[in-house]
Amino acid sequence: MSQNKTQPTDASVEGFLANVAPRQRHDDGLVLLDLFKRVSGFEPVMWGPSIVGFGRYHYRYATGRQGDFLATGFSPRKSALSLYIMPGYQDYGTILSRLGKHKSGAACLYINKLDDVDLEVLEELIRVGLSDLNQVWPVEPR
């Protein structure tokens, strides 16, 4: 059975964020680090080379496929801030309508810069996403 390509590593979160460019993306990454730590209550862990994750969960599908994945997190990518905060099976339209300028996928949220969004609404979205995920797959600290 194949494993997820994205796995936790021992790489330094602070070291990764220190090398993020441009400056705006770096600064937004530091704000997100503080926000996710505070909201989730978990310490950050690098997942793969570029995702800062908080908490983890073990999933097991009816097909027998199973594995571990980060519960929530972000990546300050060149094109946008990628936020992994929505489990993918809930409708967050009401919250997203109050967030500000963003794009979304099934489980990801894409933001150009944090100045484009309401951080209190983003905090609410992280909190609700974690709660919803925890009801389906129990979330653990690491």
N, C-alpha and C positions, 0 to 999 in steps of 0.2 A: 504494500500500500504506500502510495507516495505521500511525502510530507509537504507542508506548506513551504514555498520558497523563502518566505519571510520568517526568520527565526530571531529570537532574542540573542543579543551578543553582550560581551563584556566591555564594549567600546564606551568611551566617556561621552556622556550627553553634553557636558559643558564644552569638551573639546570639539565635538561635532558642531555645536552652535557657534563656537568662536570662529569657525571657518566659513560660515554662511555669508554669501554675498548676493546682492548688494547690501549696503548698510541698512536700508529700510527692512529688508527681509530678515536680517540678523536681529535688529531691534524688535520686530514683531515676534520672532522666535522666542526671545527672552520673555516677552509679555505672555506669550502662550504657555511657556514653561511654568511660570508662576501661577497662571490661571488654572491650568490642568492639575497641577499639584494641589492647589487649594481646593478645587471642586471635587476631585476624585479622592483625595486623601492618600494617594499612592505615590511612591517614589518613581521617577522616570527611569526607563530602561531603553536602550537602543534596540530596535528591531530592524535587522538588516542594516545596510549602510546609511539609511537616511530617514528613518521613522523614529520619532520619540514616542514611546508607548507608556501607558499607565494602566496597571492591572492586566490581568489575563483571564481567559476563560477556556474551558475545555468543551469542545462540541463533539457530538456524535450524531451523524445523520442516519436515517432509516436504511440507507444503502450500505452502512457499515463504515463509511469514511469517518475518520475522527482526527482530531488534532487540537492544538492550542493556538490561540491568537490573542493579540493585544485587545484589551477591552475598549480603550479609547486612546487617542493620541493625535499627533500632527507631524507634518513634514514641511519645512520651509523650502519648497521647490522653486526652481528658477521661474517657472511660468505663473505660479500662484502658491498660496498657502493651502496645503491639502490637509483637511481635518477629518479624522476618522471618528465620528461621534454619533452616527445614526446606525442602529443595528441592521437596517435594511428591510425590515418587515413591518414597520410602523409608518403612519402618515404624520409627518411633522409640519405639514403645510401651515397650520395656524401659527406656530412659533416662527417658522421661516419667513412668513409674511411680515414679521416685525423686525427681522434681523438686519436688513439693509442689503447692500449690493453683494450678491453671491451667485454661484452656480452650484448645482448639486447633482450627484449621481445616486445610485441606489444606497450606498452607505457612506459616501464621501461628500464633503462640502468644500468648495473651492472659493477662496477669497483672494482678491488682489492685494489688499492691505487692510490692516485692522482698523484704520481710520474710516473704512467703508461700512463698518458694521457697529451695532450696539453691543458692547461687551457684556452688559447685563443680560441681554437676550441670548448671547452666545453661552454664557454661564448656565442659563436655564436649559438650553439645548443639550449641553454636556451632561448636566445632572439628570435630565429626563432620559436621555439616551442610555446612560449607565444603568439607571433604574429599570428601564424596559429590558435591556440585555440581561440583567441579573435575574429577572423573572423567568427567562427561558434557559439561560446557561449561567450558573452561578459564577460571579466574578470574584477573583482572588487577587491579593496584593501583587504577587509575582509568580 
